Amino acid sequence: MTNYSKKRFLVIDDQPLAREALRSIAQTLGAFAVEFASNYQDAIYRLRNNVPDIILCDYVLGDGRSGQQLLEELRRFNLLPDETIFMMVTGEQSYEQVVAAVELVPDDYIIKPFSPEKLMLRLDRIMEKKLFFAAYYKEKRRQEYANALAILQAKRDSEAGRPYRYEILRQQAEVELASGDAEKAEGTYRNILENYNFPWARAGVARSLHKQNRLGEARHEIDQVVAQTPHYFDASDVKASICMAQGEPDEAQRVLDEVARKTPRNYQRKRLLAEAAILNGDAETACAALTDVMTNDTMPGAISPEDRLALARSQVAARDNISAERTLVGLRDSEVQNMNLAEQASYASLLAISSTAKGKPRFTGLRPALLSAELDATARLDVMRAALTLADNELADSQCGQLLAGSDAKKLFATMRSLYALHGREVDFRNLQREIALQRIHHAETTAPAVA
């Protein structure tokens, strides 16, 4: 049994009487250090400054917030160490919502009312699990993936690891994905599915297949998860990402719009919705989603220069150049100077479109680098859009050719085609497309193994 007198508790509840009741229960366990947080923002502040050992968080936090949203934010910003216990306290009516969040689950949940003995039983069980995985958590945090996998393998083969066999496999698959070995991760997730049809494992297969660019298979897997577990909202995010990669932004936007209405304070999902809407030609929805993000994603450090670039991108797509210029000029000089080359390329491109006088000199100065640099697909598309606007056909065609030859070709094809059509260059686009297709055929022929 754990000595709780040495553990720091944080009780998160918007109701004073409920907070006192939870403190009393914690003190009955032997706890001396019990702190309170009365709302979402207060909890974030306390966790940023001093992470406790055990968090008891009510599901309903007031002001439209929930404990699940808090947990999502803590994981998103790496504010919750694996060693910390996060237990959700829920009423009977919220039970389904808690257990339906299959991906970002708390360590455990407990339904009110409950006795100190029941809480201790749950906490003892979680503490035992945390101790079992302690060495693994340390190596994972240091991104020492080979060491982390070796520890998991040893634990999987041990007698003590039998109660945690699925959790060990899950962690193994996540580390394999994080280290870039999507093929191994797929195999690990499929190993889990051979014994039990966990929705998170099938979603893991879909994510692994997506990383391998096996999009049709990934879509088949994630469609099953979304159909069978409609409250598993993260699966819808995975599906939307796969749909975009397949060149179906309309379906991606439909899926995300439906889920975003059910989770209005999930701002990562709003960002994904904006991306799908832009690809789908719905700049109005993208602007609205990103404006919501900029206004209401109040976690310190949540709004990045990348978010401002995304907003300006949606404003340019909506042909609202005045707003786009205002958004871009609103970035501090230090923020612009600290951007990487891809972000600088996007910034210069979007500014050149929204305000030629301010943006064209910067864009022209970057031109030699843009012709030769390795850029991500989003930056290349921004550069292509600006080059078309400024009638720099050589630069536009170089970026378009790179995109058509890259892994995001399906995702961006319709957008590229519409931009070339907008500038009266449909024939040039078709010629570029044909040229890239011939290059692929030639490459396939020259790299094919010789037939004996």
KEVEXDO-319376 format. One line per field, with one value per residue (C-alpha): y, x, z. Coordinates in nm, 4 decimals. Layout:
BEGIN
c2 <- Y:...
c1 <- X:...
c3 <- Z:...
//
This chain:
BEGIN
c2 <- 0.0000:0.3472:0.6020:0.8936:1.1266:1.1886:1.2512:1.5936:1.6087:1.8623:1.8699:2.0384:2.1202:2.4354:2.3612:2.4585:2.1842:1.9213:2.0426:2.0158:1.6676:1.5507:1.7060:1.5291:1.1958:1.2590:1.3445:1.0250:0.8417:1.0163:1.3058:1.6262:1.8339:1.8912:2.1937:2.3280:2.4579:2.6057:2.6202:2.5295:2.8295:2.7972:2.4301:2.5136:2.7783:2.5430:2.2589:2.4832:2.5913:2.2723:1.9357:1.7216:1.3461:1.2857:1.4890:1.4382:1.6268:1.6639:1.6035:1.9209:2.2299:2.5065:2.7731:2.5040:2.3285:1.9654:1.7616:1.5804:1.9089:1.9911:1.6512:1.7082:2.0438:1.9042:1.6268:1.8672:2.0927:1.8107:1.9479:1.6095:1.3713:1.0030:0.9490:1.1787:1.0142:1.1869:1.0497:1.1770:1.2179:1.1928:1.1723:0.8853:1.1041:1.1893:0.8327:0.7577:1.0768:0.9881:0.6303:0.7187:0.9282:0.6256:0.7938:1.0536:0.8496:0.9446:0.6925:0.5999:0.7405:0.7064:0.7664:0.9827:0.9175:0.6977:0.6008:0.6667:0.2904:0.2701:0.5633:0.4079:0.0784:0.2567:0.4731:0.1806:-0.0058:0.2904:0.3609:0.0015:0.0424:0.3734:0.2120:-0.0784:0.1598:0.4169:0.3256:0.3235:0.6670:0.8116:0.6817:0.7840:1.1380:1.1567:1.0238:0.7351:0.5118:0.2082:0.1989:0.2499:-0.0411:-0.2666:-0.1953:-0.2707:-0.5971:-0.7091:-0.6180:-0.7923:-1.1178:-1.0872:-1.2395:-0.8948:-0.7704:-1.0106:-0.7750:-0.4965:-0.6911:-0.4732:-0.1508:-0.2677:-0.3397:-0.0087:0.1820:-0.0194:0.0745:0.4430:0.4472:0.2724:0.5368:0.8195:0.6812:0.6644:0.2893:0.2864:-0.0663:-0.2126:-0.0069:-0.1507:-0.5033:-0.4326:-0.2882:-0.5868:-0.8180:-0.6507:-0.6842:-1.0578:-1.0891:-0.8008:-0.5487:-0.2279:0.0796:0.2580:-0.0330:-0.0242:0.3532:0.2884:0.0580:0.3356:0.5922:0.3513:0.2832:0.6563:0.7102:0.4454:0.6276:0.3214:0.5466:0.3106:0.0553:0.3278:0.4615:0.1140:0.0681:0.4091:0.3930:0.0856:0.2685:0.5766:0.3620:0.1402:0.4049:0.7360:0.9045:0.8349:1.1814:1.1455:0.8713:1.1293:1.3488:1.0556:0.9915:1.3568:1.3588:1.0459:1.1926:1.5048:1.2924:1.1057:1.4316:1.4318:1.7572:1.7804:1.4584:1.5664:1.8952:1.7215:1.4834:1.7568:2.0012:1.7418:1.6552:2.0181:2.1062:1.8410:1.9548:2.3346:2.3969:2.1539:2.4058:2.1548:2.0126:2.3649:2.4037:2.0778:2.1892:2.5108:2.3127:2.0901:2.3891:2.5718:2.2622:2.2353:2.5948:2.7046:3.0006:3.1400:2.8343:2.8336:3.2015:3.1440:2.8407:3.0155:3.3331:3.1172:2.9634:3.3028:3.4422:3.1523:2.9213:3.0981:2.8502:3.0486:2.9940:2.8260:3.0777:3.0460:3.2382:2.9325:3.0013:3.3598:3.2419:2.9972:3.2776:3.5029:3.2100:3.1670:3.5443:3.5455:3.2510:3.4526:3.7464:3.9607:4.1069:4.3928:4.1500:3.9253:4.2189:4.3241:3.9722:3.9473:4.2963:4.2129:3.9616:4.1039:4.1515:3.9035:3.6415:3.6845:3.6722:3.3496:3.1724:2.8834:2.9103:2.7448:2.9842:3.2813:3.1638:3.1495:3.4891:3.6578:3.4862:3.5783:3.9363:3.9696:3.8678:4.0816:4.3887:4.3916:4.7074:4.5599:4.1977:4.1864:4.3095:4.0440:3.7764:3.8741:3.8663:3.5088:3.3943:3.2290:3.0241:2.9324:2.7850:2.5435:2.4953:2.1950:2.3283:2.1584:2.1277:2.4145:2.6596:2.5424:2.6028:2.9530:3.0285:2.8922:3.1055:3.4210:3.3445:3.3022:3.6314:3.8090:3.6337:3.4626:3.1534:2.9927:2.9964:2.8904:2.5967:2.4809:2.4686:2.3043:2.0372:1.9598:1.9291:1.7066:1.4769:1.4695:1.2628:1.5385:1.5491:1.4001:1.6238:1.9455:1.8561:2.0286:2.3442:2.3648:2.3097:2.5794:2.8308:2.7733:2.8048:3.1307:3.2751:3.1391:2.8705:2.5497:2.4184:2.4788:2.2876:1.9900:1.9939:1.9943:1.7083:1.5091:1.5788:1.4557:1.1437:1.0605:1.1106:0.8653:0.6055:0.6443:0.6136:0.2991:0.1401:0.2189:0.0987:-0.2194:-0.5430:-0.7230:-1.0333:-1.3437
c1 <- 0.0000:0.1280:0.2244:0.0050:0.1453:0.4389:0.2227:0.1063:-0.2595:-0.4337:-0.8129:-0.9806:-1.3498:-1.5571:-1.7824:-1.6438:-1.8318:-1.7111:-1.3513:-1.3764:-1.5251:-1.2402:-0.9807:-1.1370:-1.1184:-0.7541:-0.6697:-0.8384:-0.5844:-0.3070:-0.2379:-0.0955:-0.0383:-0.3732:-0.4086:-0.7178:-0.7928:-1.1390:-1.1458:-0.9690:-0.7337:-0.6427:-0.5584:-0.3333:-0.1517:-0.0884:0.0241:0.2660:0.4267:0.4306:0.3142:0.1507:0.1755:-0.2008:-0.4758:-0.8416:-1.0357:-1.4109:-1.5459:-1.7584:-1.5438:-1.7931:-1.7755:-1.8366:-1.5088:-1.4571:-1.1889:-1.1392:-1.0563:-0.8112:-0.6458:-0.6180:-0.4474:-0.2072:-0.1025:-0.0840:0.1663:0.3511:0.2497:0.1516:0.4409:0.3639:0.4405:0.1559:-0.1801:-0.4786:-0.8066:-1.1375:-1.4184:-1.7535:-2.1225:-2.3233:-2.4580:-2.1056:-1.9746:-2.0245:-1.8440:-1.5448:-1.5007:-1.5728:-1.2548:-1.0515:-0.7289:-0.6664:-0.8002:-0.7295:-0.5379:-0.8703:-1.2131:-1.4330:-1.8074:-1.9483:-2.0220:-1.7324:-1.5598:-1.1951:-1.1383:-1.2561:-1.0352:-0.7356:-0.7921:-0.7937:-0.4929:-0.2886:-0.3523:-0.2480:0.0577:0.1710:0.1382:0.3291:0.6146:0.6187:0.6654:0.8897:1.2159:1.0380:0.8825:1.2276:1.3782:1.0743:1.0903:1.4578:1.3584:1.5977:1.3688:1.5975:1.6388:1.2641:1.1824:1.4385:1.2807:0.9319:1.0519:1.2043:0.8892:0.6687:0.8567:0.8415:0.5830:0.5104:0.4214:0.1317:-0.1405:-0.0061:0.0492:-0.1787:-0.0465:0.3100:0.2225:0.0444:0.3422:0.5727:0.3671:0.3621:0.7402:0.7836:0.5663:0.7495:1.0852:0.9676:0.9207:0.5594:0.5854:0.6850:0.4162:0.1565:0.2688:0.2508:-0.0996:-0.2125:-0.0678:-0.2971:-0.5991:-0.5422:-0.6412:-0.8812:-1.0534:-0.9525:-1.0659:-0.7396:-0.5409:-0.7316:-0.6870:-0.3167:-0.3090:-0.4693:-0.2134:0.0713:-0.0631:-0.1056:0.2617:0.3491:0.1306:-0.0944:-0.3957:-0.6673:-0.5885:-0.5664:-0.9070:-1.0615:-0.9320:-1.0323:-1.3786:-1.4439:-1.3385:-1.5494:-1.8549:-1.8213:-1.7193:-1.8860:-1.7767:-1.4097:-1.3525:-0.9781:-1.0528:-1.2439:-0.9331:-0.7320:-0.9973:-0.9980:-0.6199:-0.6374:-0.9204:-0.7137:-0.4148:-0.6443:-0.7552:-1.1018:-1.1054:-1.4846:-1.5253:-1.2532:-1.4313:-1.7670:-1.6221:-1.4396:-1.7289:-1.9559:-1.7089:-1.6052:-1.9673:-1.9591:-1.6185:-1.6271:-1.3239:-1.0884:-0.8742:-0.6362:-0.9395:-1.0399:-0.6948:-0.7414:-1.0888:-0.9393:-0.6812:-0.9510:-1.1736:-0.8906:-0.8227:-1.1953:-1.2155:-1.4240:-1.2173:-1.5062:-1.5169:-1.1369:-1.1340:-1.4069:-1.2310:-0.8941:-1.0466:-1.2042:-0.8608:-0.6896:-0.9575:-1.0203:-0.7166:-0.5953:-0.3327:-0.0056:0.2058:-0.0776:-0.0927:0.2149:0.3397:0.2284:-0.1301:-0.1060:0.0287:-0.2635:-0.5111:-0.3473:-0.3530:-0.7277:-0.7813:-0.5822:-0.7908:-1.1031:-0.9524:-0.9591:-0.6130:-0.6663:-0.7246:-0.4388:-0.1973:-0.3128:-0.2584:0.0916:0.2024:0.0796:0.3646:0.6528:0.9893:1.1458:0.8847:0.9555:1.3326:1.3030:1.1016:1.2615:1.3055:0.9711:0.7835:0.9766:0.8820:0.5149:0.5314:0.6970:0.4595:0.1415:0.2598:0.3510:-0.0041:-0.1839:0.0410:0.2687:0.4498:0.5433:0.5859:0.7400:1.0901:1.1121:0.9780:1.2212:1.5109:1.4226:1.3751:1.7177:1.6719:1.3138:1.4290:1.6689:1.5607:1.3799:1.0434:0.7395:0.4302:0.2424:0.5280:0.5703:0.2016:0.2263:0.5295:0.3519:0.0457:0.2580:0.4669:0.1506:0.0168:0.3435:0.3643:0.6929:0.6193:0.9614:0.9300:0.5639:0.6359:0.9351:0.7215:0.4297:0.6599:0.8022:0.4522:0.3267:0.6258:0.5905:0.3893:0.1265:0.0354:-0.3118:-0.3820:-0.2934:-0.3816:-0.7205:-0.5855:-0.2908:-0.5122:-0.7578:-0.4756:-0.3289:-0.6781:-0.7325:-0.4270:-0.5172:-0.2486:-0.4547:-0.2574:0.0742:-0.0518:-0.1539:0.1874:0.3612:0.1405:0.2272:0.5986:0.6002:0.4032:0.6598:0.9439:0.7762:0.7335:1.0981:1.2128:1.0023:1.1471:1.5078:1.4817:1.2813:1.4757:1.5981:1.4010:1.6186
c3 <- 0.0000:-0.0935:0.1731:0.0627:0.3279:0.0925:-0.2156:-0.3342:-0.4385:-0.6622:-0.6439:-0.9444:-0.9071:-0.9610:-0.6604:-0.3138:-0.1276:-0.3727:-0.3346:0.0430:0.0175:-0.2072:0.0240:0.3186:0.1353:0.0383:0.3994:0.5136:0.2942:0.4889:0.2499:0.4006:0.0869:-0.0848:-0.3148:-0.4898:-0.8371:-0.8841:-1.2638:-1.5861:-1.5992:-1.2315:-1.2875:-1.5846:-1.3794:-1.0882:-1.3099:-1.4977:-1.1721:-0.9676:-1.0990:-0.8268:-0.7840:-0.7971:-0.9665:-0.8776:-1.1444:-1.1719:-1.5216:-1.5234:-1.4598:-1.5406:-1.8121:-2.0719:-1.9852:-1.8945:-1.7268:-2.0576:-2.2322:-1.9551:-1.9978:-2.3737:-2.3177:-2.0591:-2.2977:-2.5915:-2.4113:-2.2301:-1.8909:-1.7484:-1.6797:-1.7289:-1.3607:-1.2470:-1.1796:-1.3420:-1.2068:-1.3406:-1.0887:-1.2617:-1.1975:-1.3394:-1.6231:-1.7439:-1.7296:-2.1007:-2.2053:-1.9896:-2.1067:-2.4712:-2.4970:-2.5953:-2.6998:-2.4281:-2.1403:-1.7783:-1.5702:-1.4158:-1.3374:-1.0332:-1.0097:-0.7306:-0.4527:-0.3409:-0.0177:0.0801:0.0682:-0.2941:-0.3952:-0.2195:-0.3991:-0.7358:-0.6556:-0.5243:-0.8483:-1.0645:-0.8510:-0.8993:-1.2760:-1.2729:-1.0822:-1.3282:-1.6235:-1.4448:-1.6231:-1.9594:-1.8978:-1.8310:-2.1565:-2.3621:-2.2226:-2.3252:-2.6719:-2.6234:-2.8259:-2.8539:-2.4749:-2.4247:-2.6569:-2.4854:-2.1464:-2.2829:-2.4363:-2.1065:-1.9171:-2.1708:-2.1117:-1.7322:-1.5003:-1.3559:-1.7038:-1.7606:-1.6275:-1.8520:-2.1741:-2.3897:-2.2421:-2.3087:-2.6716:-2.7047:-2.5713:-2.7974:-3.1041:-3.0072:-2.9651:-3.3001:-3.4653:-3.2878:-3.3997:-3.7629:-3.7984:-3.9149:-4.0560:-3.7195:-3.5444:-3.7816:-3.6943:-3.3220:-3.3458:-3.5550:-3.2913:-3.0373:-3.2690:-3.3026:-2.9376:-2.8782:-3.1034:-2.9249:-3.1235:-3.0412:-3.1844:-3.5138:-3.5250:-3.4650:-3.7674:-3.9726:-3.8534:-3.9311:-4.2808:-4.3388:-4.2498:-4.5100:-4.7673:-4.7975:-4.8000:-4.9263:-4.6556:-4.3922:-4.4927:-4.4704:-4.1158:-3.9832:-4.1399:-3.9256:-3.6090:-3.6810:-3.7605:-3.4525:-3.1944:-3.2899:-2.9627:-3.0371:-3.1810:-3.2322:-3.4842:-3.6861:-3.6886:-3.8242:-4.0885:-4.1932:-4.2335:-4.4484:-4.6579:-4.7241:-4.8259:-5.0675:-5.2264:-5.0658:-4.8640:-4.8908:-4.6911:-4.4482:-4.3860:-4.3399:-4.0802:-3.8897:-3.9002:-3.7408:-3.4647:-3.4036:-3.3239:-3.0489:-2.9175:-2.9634:-2.7397:-2.9099:-3.0942:-3.2477:-3.4252:-3.5362:-3.6925:-3.8803:-3.9905:-4.1298:-4.3272:-4.4770:-4.5568:-4.7383:-4.9507:-5.0153:-5.1379:-4.8378:-4.7217:-4.5163:-4.2882:-4.2604:-4.1574:-3.8988:-3.7483:-3.7245:-3.5842:-3.3136:-3.2448:-3.2235:-2.9937:-2.7587:-2.7474:-2.4351:-2.3127:-2.2714:-2.5804:-2.7704:-3.0545:-3.2737:-3.5783:-3.7768:-3.6634:-3.7831:-4.1167:-4.1421:-4.0724:-4.3323:-4.5781:-4.5287:-4.5679:-4.8925:-5.0145:-4.9277:-5.1263:-4.8154:-4.8682:-4.6240:-4.3350:-4.4502:-4.4554:-4.1083:-3.9758:-4.1216:-4.0203:-3.6700:-3.6313:-3.4280:-3.6015:-3.3593:-3.4505:-3.8223:-3.7698:-3.5681:-3.8391:-4.0243:-4.4024:-4.4834:-4.2536:-4.3940:-4.7440:-4.6473:-4.4762:-4.7765:-5.0200:-4.8372:-4.7820:-5.1516:-5.2432:-4.9850:-5.0160:-5.3184:-5.2083:-4.8698:-4.9665:-5.3142:-5.2106:-4.9379:-5.1724:-5.4500:-5.2034:-5.1087:-5.4682:-5.5207:-5.2031:-5.2983:-5.6292:-5.4603:-5.0981:-4.9518:-4.8346:-4.6868:-4.9046:-4.7352:-4.7965:-5.1571:-5.2221:-5.0751:-5.2928:-5.5991:-5.5271:-5.4898:-5.7993:-6.0072:-5.8719:-5.9617:-6.3025:-6.2092:-6.4162:-6.3684:-5.9882:-5.9952:-6.2255:-6.0206:-5.7044:-5.8846:-6.0307:-5.6871:-5.5413:-5.8237:-5.7719:-5.3918:-5.1474:-5.1059:-5.4768:-5.4294:-5.1325:-5.3148:-5.6745:-5.6928:-5.5269:-5.7674:-6.0682:-5.9601:-5.8988:-6.2445:-6.3943:-6.2041:-6.3783:-6.7230:-6.7258:-6.7387:-7.0395:-6.8624:-6.5600:-6.7723:-6.9414:-6.6016:-6.4896:-6.8018:-6.7593:-6.3996:-6.4984:-6.7689:-6.5208:-6.2830:-6.5592:-6.6616:-6.3012:-6.2494:-6.5638:-6.4769:-6.1171:-6.1863:-6.1161:-6.4261:-6.5260:-6.5443
//
